[in-house]
Amino acid sequence: MSNPTNPNRRRAMEAAGLALLGGASAASAQSGDWNPKKASAGGPIRSGHLLFLSGIGGWYPERRPQPGDVREQTRDALTIMKTNLEKAGSSLDHVLKVDVALVDPENNWEPMDQEYNKFFPKLRPARSYWGVTGFRRRGQLLQMGCIAYVD
């Protein structure tokens, strides 16, 4: 069991905290006045060098009258993600993590994964996924979000 008062552990935790705070002073972090400086970046929420984008559906009726299959919805969601990241000064190459909520993963995982891999051909980001029973919009098969960095 680790000792929370261990000076090496404390130093490591302070260093990690400083990294998360973008170099803010440890005294400031300990006093509780840290501000993540959230701001909209024209789509994603930006905090420091990180962009957070969530709730990207696989189908929007105003874009396409019919829902299409999971391949089409994956392409649409990742195209929307790409466009929003680029507007914010980032790109798919800077994506660190992707979350995918998927209806009927037993049948939809493989075709979704095949399309996903076309958008992330190398150095794939970390990815979490979970199965869901459905979304508010009938016919929608997936929803995605990501964390990316911007210089």
Stockholm file with secondary structure:
# STOCKHOLM 1.0

chainA/1-151         MSNPTNPNRRRAMEAAGLALLGGASAASAQSGDWNPKKASAGGPIRSGHLLFLSGIGGWYPERRPQPGDVREQTRDALTIMKTNLEKAGSSLDHVLKVDVALVDPENNWEPMDQEYNKFFPKLRPARSYWGVTGFRRRGQLLQMGCIAYVD
#=GR chainA/1-151 SS CCCTTCHHHHHHHHHHHHHHTTSCCHHHHHHTCCCCCCEECSSSEEETTEEEEEEEESCCTTTCSSCCCHHHHHHHHHHHHHHHHHHTTCCGGGEEEEEEEEESHHHHHHHHHHHHHHHCCSSCCEEEEEEESCCSSTTCCEEEEEEEECC
#=GC SS_cons         CCCTTCHHHHHHHHHHHHHHTTSCCHHHHHHTCCCCCCEECSSSEEETTEEEEEEEESCCTTTCSSCCCHHHHHHHHHHHHHHHHHHTTCCGGGEEEEEEEEESHHHHHHHHHHHHHHHCCSSCCEEEEEEESCCSSTTCCEEEEEEEECC
//
